[in-house]
Amino acid sequence: MGSRHAGATSRLPSLIRPQQMRREKELGAASLTQGLAAELRRLIQAGRLARGERLPASRILAKDLGLSRNTVTAAYAQLVAEGYLATRTGAGTYVEHRLPEDNLPQSPTPRNWAAEEPTLARRAAAALDLNPAWQRSGQFALSPGVPALDLYPREAFARIARSYWRGAARRDLGYGNEDDELRAELVRYLSQARGLDCRPEQVIVVGSSLQAFMLIAHVLCDVGDGVVIEDPGYATAAAMLTATGLRPCPEPVDGQGLDATRFSLAAMEARLAIVSPVAQYPYGCDMTPARRDALCRWALERRVWLVEDDFNSEHRWEGTPLPPLAAGPAAGQIIHVSSLNRVLAPGLKLAYLVVPERLIPAFSGMSDILSLAAPGAHQRIVADFMASGGLAAHLRQMRSIYRERAEALAAALDRRLRTVFEIPAVQAGLHMTLRARLPLDDARLSLLLRRRWIDAPALSSYALLRRDLRGLVLGFGNTPPRSMEMLVSRIAESLGELETTS
C-alpha cells in the first residue's frame, strides 16, 4: 500500500495537462480551482487514478503544480462533495471505491465516453492552435483596438435609443437585415471622409470585420483555396480562414507595407488577399503609393480579389489618410471592409463591406444564409446618430484625445524603457507597437502583464511564419493620460520578473 501512495504523490502532477492549467491561471483563482477539479475528475473517470488510490497531500500537490494550497484544498473539497474523493481522518484523501457513474443506468454507450478527449475536425483544431488565447477587453488597461469607452457619447445614444423604442414599428421588431437609413448614412460618410463613392445596395452591414472576412470567404472561395494575409497581421483572421477550410498564405510586411513584387509561389496561386493599406495592424504603417500600385496590378493580372481592411483610418491626427484602394482603378476587384466598433464601441457590433455591384446578389443572399446581420436597433440608432452630425463631431473630438493619449504613453515609455524597446512615433490609430531591442520572451512577458491587468499582446503572436519578431502591442485608446506612468511602471516590473525567472 505504501508504494501505491508514493506513486500517486510522484506521478499525479505529470498526469495533469499543463496547458489546461495555464489557461485557468490566466482567468483567476476561482477558475483555477474549477480547472484543477475538472482535471482530477477526468483522471478518475478515465481510470488514470484508480479507485482507492491515495492522492498527495494538498501541500505537496500545491508545491508540485505551483499553486496555492487553498486552491488544491478547495478542489479536493469539491470532488468530495461530488462523490469522487473521500477523506479519512489522519490518513489523507482517497479516490472513492464507488463513483457517481456507478449509479447511472447501464447503456450501450461506453462508460467513459464522456470523459474522453473529443475528436475535433482537423481544420477546427488547426484554427484553435492559431487563435490568440484571449479576446481584447475594455476591462484591461492598454488593450489594443479598444476605443475611448470613457468618452462614448452615452447621452446622445440614450436619447436616440429612447426615441427609437418609443416609435419602433412592427417591421423594426422582425427579422430584417440591413437598415436602409444606416446604409445611406454610410454612403454619405464614405464619400465625404474617404473619397469612396458607392450606392447603398453595395453596403452589407455585419457584426464585425471578422464576420465580413468570413462572408467574403464563403462567397468567393472554395475549400482549399489560398488567401494571402499579412505577416505579422490579424492572427484571428488567419484562424477564421483555417476554420473555413482555406489556406492562409502569409507574406511579410515591413515599414512600407506589403510588397506584391516579392510574393511567394504560394501567393501566386491565391484566390483572395486580405490587406490593410492604411495603418497596418500591428505595425501601424501606411503602404507606399508604389506598393499600392504594384498590389493592384498583381490583383488585376492574376484575377485575385483584394479585401481592403480599412483599419483605423478615421483616427489620424497627423496628415491626411491615403484614399481607399476601392476608390481607384481596380475598384471592380476590391471589397472594402471597415468597422464602427473601433470608432464608437465594440459592443455595438457594427461593421460593413462595400462590394462591387456585380457581387451584390451573392453577398446579400449569403449574408442571409449565414445570419450575419447586425442588430437592427443598433443600426437604426447609429444611423440617427450619424444623421444628426454626432459621428463627425465625435471623430473630431477623439483625434485630439487619441493624440494626447499616444503622446503620454510614448513619453512614459521613453523615460523608463527606451533601452529595452524602440518607441515609435505614432500619428494614427489606437495602438503602438514596440520592437524589442534585445531578445526577450515576449509571450511570457505578455502573460506576466496580464496578471497585472494589462492586455499587451506579444508581437510574436501576430506572426505566422516569421520568427524574428519580439515586442509588445500597446493600446492607448481606452487609457487616460494620467494612468500611463503607472502602467509603464508595471511593464518595467514585469520585465524585472521576466529576467529573474528566465
C-alpha positions as CSV (number, residue, x, y, z in Angstrom):
1,M,0.0,0.0,0.0
2,G,2.9,2.4,0.8
3,S,4.2,2.1,-2.8
4,R,0.8,3.0,-4.2
5,H,0.6,6.1,-2.0
6,A,4.1,7.2,-3.0
7,G,3.3,6.6,-6.7
8,A,0.3,8.9,-6.5
9,T,2.4,11.6,-4.9
10,S,5.1,11.4,-7.6
11,R,3.1,10.8,-10.8
12,L,-0.1,12.9,-10.3
13,P,1.5,16.2,-11.4
14,S,2.7,14.6,-14.7
15,L,-0.9,13.5,-15.5
16,I,-2.4,17.0,-15.2
17,R,-2.3,18.8,-18.6
18,P,-0.1,21.9,-18.1
19,Q,-1.7,23.9,-21.0
20,Q,-5.1,23.5,-19.4
21,M,-3.9,24.8,-16.0
22,R,-2.1,27.7,-17.8
23,R,-5.4,28.8,-19.3
24,E,-7.2,28.6,-15.9
25,K,-4.4,30.6,-14.2
26,E,-5.0,33.4,-16.6
27,L,-8.7,33.6,-15.6
28,G,-8.1,33.8,-11.8
29,A,-8.3,31.8,-8.6
30,A,-12.0,30.6,-8.9
31,S,-11.4,29.3,-12.4
32,L,-8.2,27.7,-11.3
33,T,-10.0,25.7,-8.6
34,Q,-12.6,24.6,-11.1
35,G,-9.9,23.7,-13.6
36,L,-7.9,21.5,-11.2
37,A,-11.1,19.8,-10.0
38,A,-12.0,19.1,-13.7
39,E,-8.6,17.6,-14.3
40,L,-8.7,15.3,-11.3
41,R,-12.3,14.3,-12.2
42,R,-11.1,13.5,-15.7
43,L,-8.3,11.3,-14.4
44,I,-10.6,9.4,-12.1
45,Q,-13.3,8.8,-14.8
46,A,-10.6,7.6,-17.2
47,G,-9.2,5.2,-14.6
48,R,-5.8,7.0,-14.6
49,L,-6.3,7.5,-10.8
50,A,-7.5,4.1,-9.5
51,R,-10.4,3.5,-7.1
52,G,-9.0,3.5,-3.6
53,E,-5.8,5.3,-4.6
54,R,-4.4,7.9,-2.2
55,L,-3.9,11.4,-3.5
56,P,-0.9,13.6,-2.5
57,A,-1.4,15.9,0.5
58,S,-2.7,19.3,-0.6
59,R,0.6,20.9,0.5
60,I,2.7,18.6,-1.7
61,L,0.4,18.8,-4.8
62,A,0.3,22.6,-4.5
63,K,4.1,22.8,-4.4
64,D,4.4,20.4,-7.4
65,L,1.9,22.3,-9.5
66,G,3.0,25.8,-8.5
67,L,-0.5,26.5,-7.0
68,S,-1.7,27.8,-3.6
69,R,-2.6,25.2,-1.0
70,N,-6.1,26.8,-0.8
71,T,-6.7,26.1,-4.5
72,V,-5.8,22.4,-4.1
73,T,-7.8,22.1,-0.8
74,A,-10.9,23.7,-2.5
75,A,-10.6,21.4,-5.5
76,Y,-10.4,18.3,-3.2
77,A,-13.4,19.5,-1.2
78,Q,-15.4,20.0,-4.4
79,L,-14.7,16.4,-5.5
80,V,-15.5,15.0,-2.1
81,A,-18.9,16.8,-2.4
82,E,-19.4,15.2,-5.8
83,G,-18.6,11.7,-4.6
84,Y,-15.3,11.2,-6.4
85,L,-13.0,11.6,-3.3
86,A,-13.2,10.7,0.4
87,T,-11.2,11.9,3.3
88,R,-10.1,9.7,6.2
89,T,-9.0,11.4,9.4
90,G,-5.3,11.1,9.8
91,A,-4.9,9.0,6.6
92,G,-5.4,11.6,3.8
93,T,-7.6,11.8,0.7
94,Y,-8.5,8.8,-1.5
95,V,-10.4,8.1,-4.7
96,E,-13.8,6.6,-3.7
97,H,-14.3,2.9,-4.4
98,R,-17.8,3.6,-5.7
99,L,-18.0,6.5,-8.2
100,P,-21.1,8.6,-9.1
101,E,-21.1,7.0,-12.6
102,D,-21.8,3.6,-11.0
103,N,-25.3,4.8,-10.1
104,L,-26.1,5.6,-13.8
105,P,-28.3,3.0,-15.7
106,Q,-26.4,0.7,-18.0
107,S,-26.4,1.6,-21.7
108,P,-24.7,0.6,-24.8
109,T,-22.6,3.8,-24.6
110,P,-19.0,3.1,-23.3
111,R,-18.9,4.2,-19.7
112,N,-16.1,6.6,-20.1
113,W,-17.0,8.1,-23.5
114,A,-17.9,11.4,-22.0
115,A,-14.5,11.7,-20.3
116,E,-12.6,11.0,-23.5
117,E,-10.9,13.8,-25.4
118,P,-13.3,14.9,-28.2
119,T,-12.1,14.3,-31.8
120,L,-12.3,17.7,-33.4
121,A,-12.4,18.4,-37.1
122,R,-8.8,18.9,-38.3
123,R,-9.5,22.4,-39.5
124,A,-11.1,23.3,-36.2
125,A,-8.0,22.0,-34.3
126,A,-5.7,23.9,-36.6
127,A,-7.7,27.1,-36.2
128,L,-7.7,26.8,-32.4
129,D,-3.9,26.5,-32.4
130,L,-3.6,29.7,-34.4
131,N,-6.2,31.8,-32.4
132,P,-4.9,34.1,-29.6
133,A,-5.6,32.9,-26.1
134,W,-7.9,35.7,-25.2
135,Q,-10.1,38.5,-26.7
136,R,-9.4,42.2,-26.4
137,S,-11.2,43.6,-23.4
138,G,-12.1,47.0,-22.1
139,Q,-11.6,45.6,-18.6
140,F,-7.8,45.6,-19.1
141,A,-5.5,48.6,-19.5
142,L,-3.6,49.3,-22.7
143,S,-5.8,46.8,-24.7
144,P,-5.2,47.3,-28.5
145,G,-8.2,48.1,-30.7
146,V,-10.4,49.3,-27.8
147,P,-11.6,53.0,-28.3
148,A,-12.1,55.5,-25.5
149,L,-15.1,53.9,-23.8
150,D,-14.9,56.5,-21.1
151,L,-15.8,59.1,-23.7
152,Y,-18.5,57.1,-25.5
153,P,-21.4,59.5,-26.3
154,R,-23.8,57.9,-23.9
155,E,-26.3,60.8,-23.5
156,A,-26.7,61.2,-27.3
157,F,-27.2,57.4,-27.7
158,A,-29.6,57.2,-24.8
159,R,-31.7,60.0,-26.2
160,I,-31.8,58.4,-29.7
161,A,-32.5,54.9,-28.3
162,R,-35.5,56.2,-26.2
163,S,-36.9,57.8,-29.3
164,Y,-36.4,54.7,-31.4
165,W,-38.0,52.3,-29.0
166,R,-41.0,54.5,-28.4
167,G,-41.7,54.7,-32.1
168,A,-40.5,51.3,-33.3
169,A,-42.8,49.9,-35.9
170,R,-43.7,46.3,-36.2
171,R,-41.3,45.9,-39.1
172,D,-38.5,47.1,-36.9
173,L,-39.0,44.2,-34.5
174,G,-38.9,41.5,-37.2
175,Y,-36.1,39.6,-38.9
176,G,-35.0,42.5,-41.1
177,N,-31.3,42.7,-42.2
178,E,-29.6,45.9,-43.3
179,D,-31.2,49.2,-42.3
180,D,-31.7,51.4,-45.3
181,E,-31.0,54.5,-43.3
182,L,-27.7,53.3,-42.0
183,R,-26.6,52.3,-45.4
184,A,-27.5,55.7,-46.8
185,E,-25.5,57.4,-44.0
186,L,-22.5,55.1,-44.6
187,V,-22.6,56.0,-48.3
188,R,-22.5,59.8,-47.4
189,Y,-19.8,59.2,-44.8
190,L,-17.6,57.2,-47.2
191,S,-17.9,59.8,-49.9
192,Q,-17.1,62.8,-47.6
193,A,-14.5,61.2,-45.3
194,R,-12.8,58.6,-47.5
195,G,-13.5,59.7,-51.1
196,L,-15.2,56.4,-51.9
197,D,-18.4,56.7,-53.9
198,C,-20.9,53.8,-53.9
199,R,-24.6,53.0,-53.8
200,P,-26.5,51.9,-50.7
201,E,-27.1,48.5,-52.2
202,Q,-23.3,47.9,-52.3
203,V,-23.1,48.2,-48.5
204,I,-23.5,45.0,-46.5
205,V,-23.8,45.5,-42.7
206,V,-22.5,42.8,-40.4
207,G,-21.4,42.5,-36.8
208,S,-17.6,42.7,-37.1
209,S,-14.7,42.9,-39.5
210,L,-14.1,39.2,-38.8
211,Q,-17.7,38.4,-39.9
212,A,-17.0,40.4,-43.0
213,F,-14.0,38.3,-43.8
214,M,-16.0,35.1,-43.2
215,L,-18.8,36.3,-45.5
216,I,-16.2,37.0,-48.2
217,A,-14.6,33.6,-47.8
218,H,-17.9,31.9,-48.2
219,V,-18.9,33.8,-51.3
220,L,-15.6,33.9,-53.2
221,C,-13.5,30.9,-52.1
222,D,-13.7,27.1,-52.2
223,V,-12.3,24.8,-49.6
224,G,-8.5,24.5,-50.1
225,D,-8.1,27.9,-51.8
226,G,-5.2,30.1,-50.7
227,V,-5.6,33.5,-49.2
228,V,-2.8,36.0,-48.9
229,I,-2.5,37.6,-45.4
230,E,0.0,39.9,-43.9
231,D,2.7,38.6,-41.6
232,P,2.6,40.0,-38.9
233,G,-1.1,40.6,-39.1
234,Y,-4.6,39.9,-37.8
235,A,-4.0,36.4,-36.3
236,T,-7.7,35.8,-35.6
237,A,-8.4,36.3,-39.3
238,A,-5.9,33.6,-40.1
239,A,-7.6,31.3,-37.6
240,M,-11.0,32.0,-39.2
241,L,-9.7,31.3,-42.7
242,T,-8.3,28.0,-41.5
243,A,-11.6,27.1,-39.8
244,T,-13.4,27.8,-43.1
245,G,-11.2,25.3,-44.8
246,L,-9.0,27.9,-46.6
247,R,-5.2,28.0,-46.7
248,P,-3.6,31.2,-45.3
249,C,-0.5,32.3,-47.3
250,P,1.5,34.7,-45.0
251,E,3.6,37.3,-46.8
252,P,6.0,39.6,-44.9
253,V,5.2,43.2,-44.1
254,D,7.8,45.9,-43.4
255,G,7.6,49.6,-42.6
256,Q,6.3,50.3,-46.1
257,G,3.5,47.7,-46.1
258,L,3.0,44.6,-48.2
259,D,5.3,44.1,-51.3
260,A,3.5,42.3,-54.1
261,T,6.6,42.2,-56.2
262,R,8.2,39.8,-53.8
263,F,5.2,37.4,-53.2
264,S,6.0,33.7,-52.8
265,L,4.8,31.0,-55.2
266,A,2.0,30.1,-52.8
267,A,0.7,33.7,-53.1
268,M,0.7,33.4,-56.9
269,E,-2.0,30.7,-56.6
270,A,-4.2,32.5,-54.1
271,R,-7.8,33.3,-54.7
272,L,-8.0,36.2,-52.3
273,A,-5.8,38.7,-50.5
274,I,-6.6,40.5,-47.2
275,V,-4.6,43.7,-46.9
276,S,-4.5,46.8,-44.8
277,P,-3.0,49.6,-46.9
278,V,-3.7,52.3,-44.2
279,A,-2.5,51.9,-40.6
280,Q,-1.5,48.3,-41.0
281,Y,-2.1,46.2,-37.9
282,P,0.0,45.8,-35.8
283,Y,2.8,47.9,-37.4
284,G,0.6,51.0,-38.0
285,C,2.4,51.9,-41.2
286,D,0.8,53.0,-44.5
287,M,1.5,51.2,-47.7
288,T,3.6,53.4,-50.0
289,P,2.0,54.6,-53.3
290,A,4.4,52.4,-55.3
291,R,3.4,49.3,-53.4
292,R,-0.3,50.1,-53.6
293,D,0.0,50.3,-57.4
294,A,2.0,47.1,-57.5
295,L,-0.6,45.3,-55.4
296,C,-3.5,46.4,-57.6
297,R,-1.6,45.4,-60.8
298,W,-0.9,42.0,-59.3
299,A,-4.6,41.5,-58.4
300,L,-5.8,42.6,-61.8
301,E,-3.3,40.5,-63.7
302,R,-3.9,37.3,-61.7
303,R,-7.6,37.9,-61.2
304,V,-7.3,37.8,-57.4
305,W,-9.9,39.5,-55.2
306,L,-8.5,42.2,-52.9
307,V,-10.1,42.6,-49.4
308,E,-9.2,46.1,-48.1
309,D,-9.3,46.2,-44.3
310,D,-9.6,50.0,-43.7
311,F,-8.2,49.7,-40.2
312,N,-8.4,52.8,-38.0
313,S,-8.2,55.3,-40.9
314,E,-10.6,57.5,-39.0
315,H,-8.2,58.1,-36.1
316,R,-5.5,60.2,-37.7
317,W,-4.2,63.4,-36.2
318,E,-1.2,64.0,-38.5
319,G,-1.5,64.3,-42.3
320,T,-4.3,63.0,-44.5
321,P,-5.2,59.3,-44.8
322,L,-4.5,57.8,-48.2
323,P,-7.6,57.1,-50.2
324,P,-9.0,53.6,-50.2
325,L,-7.9,51.2,-52.9
326,A,-11.6,50.7,-53.7
327,A,-11.7,54.3,-54.8
328,G,-9.0,53.6,-57.5
329,P,-8.9,52.0,-60.9
330,A,-9.0,48.4,-59.5
331,A,-12.3,49.1,-57.7
332,G,-14.1,46.2,-59.5
333,Q,-11.7,43.7,-58.0
334,I,-11.8,45.2,-54.4
335,I,-14.0,44.7,-51.4
336,H,-13.7,47.4,-48.8
337,V,-14.2,46.5,-45.2
338,S,-14.5,48.8,-42.2
339,S,-15.9,48.9,-38.7
340,L,-17.8,51.3,-36.4
341,N,-16.8,49.2,-33.4
342,R,-13.4,50.8,-33.2
343,V,-14.9,54.2,-33.8
344,L,-17.6,54.1,-31.2
345,A,-17.7,50.9,-29.1
346,P,-17.2,47.2,-29.8
347,G,-20.4,46.4,-28.1
348,L,-22.4,48.0,-30.9
349,K,-21.4,45.0,-33.2
350,L,-21.4,47.1,-36.4
351,A,-19.1,46.7,-39.4
352,Y,-19.7,46.8,-43.1
353,L,-18.5,45.8,-46.5
354,V,-18.6,47.7,-49.8
355,V,-18.8,45.2,-52.6
356,P,-18.6,45.6,-56.4
357,E,-22.1,45.9,-58.0
358,R,-21.9,42.6,-59.7
359,L,-21.5,40.9,-56.3
360,I,-24.5,42.4,-54.6
361,P,-26.9,39.5,-55.1
362,A,-24.3,36.9,-53.9
363,F,-23.3,38.8,-50.8
364,S,-26.8,39.8,-49.8
365,G,-28.0,36.2,-50.2
366,M,-25.1,34.6,-48.4
367,S,-25.4,37.2,-45.6
368,D,-29.0,36.0,-45.1
369,I,-27.9,32.3,-45.2
370,L,-25.2,32.8,-42.6
371,S,-27.4,35.1,-40.5
372,L,-24.7,37.7,-40.2
373,A,-27.0,40.8,-39.9
374,A,-26.1,43.2,-37.2
375,P,-28.7,44.1,-34.6
376,G,-31.4,46.2,-36.3
377,A,-31.9,48.5,-33.3
378,H,-28.2,49.3,-33.2
379,Q,-28.2,50.0,-37.0
380,R,-31.1,52.5,-36.7
381,I,-29.7,54.2,-33.6
382,V,-26.3,54.7,-35.2
383,A,-27.9,55.9,-38.4
384,D,-29.8,58.6,-36.5
385,F,-26.6,59.5,-34.6
386,M,-24.7,59.9,-37.9
387,A,-27.6,61.9,-39.5
388,S,-27.5,64.4,-36.5
389,G,-23.8,65.1,-37.1
390,G,-22.9,63.2,-34.0
391,L,-20.3,60.9,-35.6
392,A,-18.4,63.7,-37.3
393,A,-18.3,65.7,-34.1
394,H,-17.2,62.6,-32.1
395,L,-14.4,61.9,-34.5
396,R,-13.1,65.5,-34.4
397,Q,-13.0,65.3,-30.6
398,M,-11.3,61.9,-30.5
399,R,-8.5,62.9,-32.8
400,S,-7.1,65.3,-30.2
401,I,-7.9,62.8,-27.4
402,Y,-6.0,60.0,-29.0
403,R,-3.1,62.2,-29.8
404,E,-2.8,63.2,-26.2
405,R,-3.0,59.6,-25.0
406,A,-0.5,58.4,-27.6
407,E,2.0,61.1,-26.6
408,A,1.5,60.4,-22.9
409,L,2.2,56.7,-23.4
410,A,5.2,57.4,-25.6
411,A,6.7,59.9,-23.1
412,A,6.3,57.4,-20.2
413,L,7.9,54.7,-22.3
414,D,10.8,56.9,-23.3
415,R,11.5,57.8,-19.7
416,R,11.5,54.2,-18.4
417,L,12.0,51.7,-21.2
418,R,13.8,53.3,-24.2
419,T,16.8,51.0,-23.7
420,V,14.5,47.9,-23.9
421,F,12.1,48.9,-26.8
422,E,12.1,51.1,-29.9
423,I,9.4,53.7,-29.2
424,P,7.6,54.6,-32.5
425,A,6.2,58.0,-33.4
426,V,2.5,57.3,-33.8
427,Q,0.4,59.5,-35.9
428,A,-2.8,57.5,-36.2
429,G,-4.8,54.6,-34.8
430,L,-5.4,53.2,-31.3
431,H,-2.2,51.4,-30.6
432,M,1.6,51.5,-30.8
433,T,3.9,48.5,-31.5
434,L,7.2,48.3,-29.5
435,R,10.0,46.3,-31.1
436,A,12.4,44.8,-28.5
437,R,16.0,46.0,-28.9
438,L,17.3,42.7,-27.4
439,P,16.0,39.1,-27.4
440,L,13.2,38.5,-24.9
441,D,10.4,36.1,-24.3
442,D,7.6,38.4,-25.3
443,A,4.9,35.7,-24.9
444,R,5.9,35.2,-21.3
445,L,6.1,38.9,-20.7
446,S,2.6,39.3,-22.1
447,L,1.3,36.7,-19.6
448,L,3.0,38.5,-16.7
449,L,1.4,41.7,-17.7
450,R,-2.0,40.0,-18.0
451,R,-1.7,39.2,-14.3
452,R,-1.2,43.0,-13.7
453,W,-4.4,43.7,-15.6
454,I,-2.6,44.9,-18.7
455,D,-3.6,43.5,-22.1
456,A,-0.4,43.8,-24.1
457,P,-0.2,41.1,-26.7
458,A,3.2,39.7,-27.7
459,L,4.3,41.0,-31.1
460,S,5.4,37.4,-31.9
461,S,1.7,36.3,-31.5
462,Y,0.8,38.2,-34.7
463,A,3.3,36.3,-36.8
464,L,2.6,33.1,-38.7
465,L,5.9,32.2,-40.3
466,R,8.3,34.9,-39.1
467,R,10.4,34.1,-36.1
468,D,12.3,37.5,-35.8
469,L,9.6,39.5,-34.1
470,R,9.7,40.3,-30.4
471,G,8.0,43.1,-28.6
472,L,4.6,44.3,-27.3
473,V,1.5,45.8,-28.9
474,L,0.1,48.5,-26.6
475,G,-3.3,50.2,-27.0
476,F,-3.7,53.7,-25.7
477,G,-7.3,54.5,-26.9
478,N,-9.1,53.4,-23.7
479,T,-6.5,54.6,-21.2
480,P,-6.4,58.2,-19.8
481,P,-3.0,60.0,-19.9
482,R,-2.8,60.2,-16.1
483,S,-2.6,56.4,-15.9
484,M,0.3,55.9,-18.4
485,E,3.2,56.4,-16.0
486,M,1.8,53.9,-13.5
487,L,1.1,51.3,-16.3
488,V,4.6,51.7,-17.7
489,S,6.0,51.1,-14.2
490,R,4.1,47.8,-14.2
491,I,5.6,46.9,-17.5
492,A,9.1,47.6,-16.0
493,E,8.2,45.4,-13.0
494,S,7.1,42.6,-15.3
495,L,10.4,42.9,-17.3
496,G,12.3,42.5,-14.0
497,E,10.2,39.5,-13.1
498,L,10.9,38.0,-16.5
499,E,14.6,38.4,-16.0
500,T,14.6,36.7,-12.6
501,T,12.6,33.7,-13.8
502,S,14.3,33.1,-17.2
